[in-house]
């Protein structure tokens, strides 16, 4: 009975916690996905130690404008694609480590400083590399049900180019459409890195009962002050939802899940001054399809559509939708 109460409490905590946004872009590889306790059901006969490699893609369409000032064009947007190359080692059935190497490609259309025409631009290159450790704190397996609780912690390194943050400094003499009065996109939106060392905290719960399952994941990014005195605000996000294994046999499994996703981010600061176009919070819903084959390969694809948003801190472009996909190989 005690185990049931602990599990229930952890679910509640996770559903009010977090997941990382585009500025962090750190995908946490869940240790249980390939070593047993996962949304794919109970794993038997799997090795407790193995290497794994993952490829994760996150595409976000920032095509919705909020708090549009008079004279600003509505034909502004940002498209952000983050490709993460992840390698890791599961040391034993509880502890694993991973390194995330993101490549970022962002392109945008903004209004020029005079408010007379549109300018197109792009930013691409290596993002901020992350190193993360994952540990399974609690788990149990029975004939018809199982559960596990994971905690993760790590650090994001300042490896990405943060030069565009110079456009955000007070009194800057740099002139760019990205810091113009009619632009919905700023240098902080398209910079490849923050120039700061940031902390990563995460947790996740998996519950399985026969062919049904439930997951809840949460992430919190603790941001430091980076280049040009710019500090991205801490980010707090979460996801949770039920799923069902549509096909389940000895060779492969196909699952469908419905997720609710929440994101919260405060206002950034630059040299101690609070910015007026960086805060917001949202809740999204969407389906996720998961596939696993021969205990060595998993794949997933998900769509996130905002259903409730609150952005009142200034003129900014916010997500219209987000697509995610991932592949993981165990060897």
N, C-alpha and C positions, 0 to 999 in steps of 0.2 A: 504493500500500500504506500509505503514511504517513497518508493521509486516512482510510482504514478504521480504523486504530489509534486515531486521534484521536477519531473518531466513537464507537467502541466505549467508549473511556474516558469520554467525556462521558455516555453512556447510564448507565454504572455510577454516576457521580457524581450524576446527576439522580435516580436511583431511590432514593438514600438521603438526598435532601434534602426540600424542603418545599412546602406549600400552606397558604393562610391559613384560619383558623377563623372562627367567628361574630364574635369580638370585633374582628377586622380587617375581614373582608368585602370585600376588594379583589379584583375580578375583573381579571385581566390579559388584554387583548385581544392575541392573538397576531398579529404583523405578517404572518406568512405565510398566514393564513387567506384573505385576499382579494387578495394580490399574488403568489401563485404557489406557493411551496414550502410545502405544507400537507398535512394528512391527506386533502385532497380530490384530491390528485394534482398533477402538474405544471401550472402555469398559463402559458399562452402568450397573448400579445396583450393582457395587462393593463397598465394604466397604472401607473407606479411611484409617482405622487403622487395622493392622493385624500383626501377627508374621509370619516369613517365615524361612525355612531351606533349604539349598542348598548343593549339593555335586558336586564338579567340578573336572574334571580330565584333566591333560595336560601331554601328552607323546611326548617327543622330541628325535629324532634319530640324534645324532651328529656323522654322519658317513662320512662326507666329510672333507678331510684334505686340508688345505691351507698353502702355503709357506713351502713345505716339504724340510728339509735339506738333504744333501747327507748322506746316511747311515741309515736314519730313515725308519722304516717299514710303509707300507701303511695299514697294518692290525690293525689299532688302532681305537677305537670308545668310545663313551659314550652314554648310554641310560638313560634318565632322566624321571622319573614319579613323578608328583606332584599331590597329592590328597588333595583337600581343603574342609574342613568342615566349612560351613558358617551358622551362625545364625543371625537373625536380627529382627528389629521391625520397621514397617512403622508407624510413629507417627501420621501423617495425610496425606492428598493427595499430599503433597509436600516434606515433610521431613522424612527421614529414616536413621537408623543406622545399622551397621553390624560388626561382628567380624569374621575374617578369620583365621582358624587354619589349617596350611598345614602340611601334612606328606610327606616327600620326600624319594624317593628310587632311587639311582643312582648306576649303575654298569658300569665298564669300562675295557678296555684292552689297555695297554700301553707297550712300549718297555722299558726294564730295562736300568739301567744307563750305563752298558757296551756295550749296543747295540747288545747283543748276543741272547736274548730270549724275549718272551712276558710275561708280568705279568697281572693277572686279579685281580680286587678288587671291593669293593662296599662301599657305604656310605648310611646309612638310619637312619631316626628318625624325630623328630619334627623340623619343620622349624621356620622361624620368623613369629610370629603372627601379624596380622594387625587389626587396628580399623579404620573404615571409616564411614563418614557421607555423605549422598546423598541428594541433594536438587533440586527440579524442579523449575527453574527460570522462564521459559516461557512455555506456553502451550495454545492450542486452539483446540476446537472440532467443526466440522460442519458435515452436513449430509454425505458428500462424502469424506471429508479430515480432517486431524488433524496433529498437530505437537507438539513436546515438546523439551525442552532443559534442560539437567541435568548438574549440576556441583557436584564434589565430592572432598573431602579432608580427609586426615587421616594421621596416623603414623604407621610405621612398628617397632615392638619392637624386641630387640636382644634376642630372646628366643631359637634360633637354635644353635647347636654346631658349633662353628667357629674354632675349634682347628686345622683343616687342613690348615688354613691360615698361621700357623707358618712356613710351608714349603716355603712360598713366601718371607720371610724376607731376606734382603741382608746379605750375609756372614753367613747364618745359617749352623750349623753343623749337622742338621737333614738330614739323607740320605733316600730317597724314590724314587721309579720310577716316582712319580708324579712331582718331581723337577729335573729329569734327562735331559740331553741334547737332547735325542732322543724321549721325550714324547710329544705327542700332547695334553695331558690333564694335568692340573695343580691343585694344592690344591684349588685355587680359583674357579675352575670349579665344584668341588664335595663337597665343604664345605656346611653344612646344614644351616648355618647362617653367618651373616656378623659381628656380635658383635657391630653393630651401631644402633642408632635411625635414621630412615629415614622418609622423608616426602613423601606423596602420593598426587598428584593432578590429577584430571581426569575430562573429560567432554564428553557428548554424545548428539546426536541429532537423533530424530526419525521423519520421515515424512511418512504420509499415504495418499494415494489417491485411492479411491475405493479398489481394491484388490492388488494394488502395494504399495511398501514401499521402503524407503531408510534410511539407518542408517550410522552415522559417529561417531566414538568413538576415544578418545585420552587420553593418560596417560603420566605423567611425574614423574619419581622417583628421588627425591633429596637425594643423599646418603651422610651420615656422615662418619667420620673416625672410624673404628671399631677395632677389635682385632688385636694385633701385629702391629698397625699402618697402617693396610691395609684399603684402601678406594676404594670401587667399584665406577666407574664413573657413573654420572647421566645417566639415560636411558630415551629415548624419542621414543615413538612409536604410531602408529595410525592404524585404520582400517576403511574402508568405502565401501559401495556397495549397489546395488539395490536388491530387492527381490520381490517375488510374492506369494500370498496365493493361493496355488493350490486347497485346499479344505477348505471351510468355511461354517459352519452351527452353529446352536445353541449349539451343544454339544462339538465340537472340531474344531481345525484348523491345517492344515499342510502347511508349507511354505518352500520355497527354496530361498536361497540367494547366490549371488556371491560376495565374499569379496576380496578386495586388502588390504594387511597388510604390513606396513612398520615398521622397527625397526632401531634405531640408538643408538650406545653406544660408548663413548670415551674410552680412555685408562685409566685403573686403576692406582693407585699410591700406593706404600708401603713405609712408612717412608719418604715420599716426593719424592721418585724416581719413575719415570714413567715406567710402565711395557711395554714389547714389544710384547705381544701376547694376548691382551684383547679387542682391539677396532675393530669395524666393523659396517657395515650397510647393510640392505637387504630389498628387496620388494618381497612379496609372494602373490600368488593367490590361491583361493580354494573355494569349495562349502560349504555351511552351511545349514543343514536341521533343521527346528524348528517345534515343536509340542506342542500344548496346549490343555488341556482337562478340561472341566467343571469349568473354571475360578479358579481352585485350583492347577493345576499341569502344569508345563512346562518342556520340554526337548529339548536338542539341541545336535548336533554332527557336527564337522567341520574338514576339512582337509586343511592344509597349505603347499604349495609347493613353494620353492624359485624360482624366475624367474630372479632376478637381485641381485647380491651380490658384495660387495667390502670389502675384508679383506686383508690389506697389512701391518699389524702390527707385523707379526711374525708367527711362526709355531703354528697352532691351529686347533682343530676340530670344525666344524660349522654345523648347522642343514641341514640335508638332507630332512626331512619332519617333520611336527608336527600334532598330532591329539589332538582334544579337544572334551570334552563331558560334559554335565551338566544336573542336575535335580534340580528343585525348587518346593517346596511344600508351599502353603499358608494355614494358619489355624488361 
